[in-house]
C-alpha cells in the first residue's frame, strides 16, 4: 500500500462498504482498511501492477502501458 501512495489510492470507493463507512470522503486507517479488505477483497482497486519501485493501481491504460514498456 505504501508504494501505491496509501490507503486512499488502493481503496475501491464504489464498493458498498466504502460508501457506508464514509471512506469515499475520508480514507480509513491502514488497520481498518486491511481488516475490511480481508473480509471483502473487492475493496481493493484492481489491477495492482508492480514493476521495480513503480506501482500502477486501477485501469489507467496509459499508466499500465508506460509501466510495461
HELIX and SHEET records of a PDB file:
HELIX    1   1 UNK A    7  UNK A   10  1                                   4    
HELIX    2   2 UNK A   16  UNK A   20  1                                   5    
HELIX    3   3 UNK A   30  UNK A   39  1                                  10    
HELIX    4   4 UNK A   41  UNK A   43  5                                   3    
HELIX    5   5 UNK A   61  UNK A   68  1                                   8    
SHEET    1   A 2 UNK A  48  UNK A  51  0                                        
SHEET    2   A 2 UNK A  54  UNK A  57 -1                                        
END                                                                             
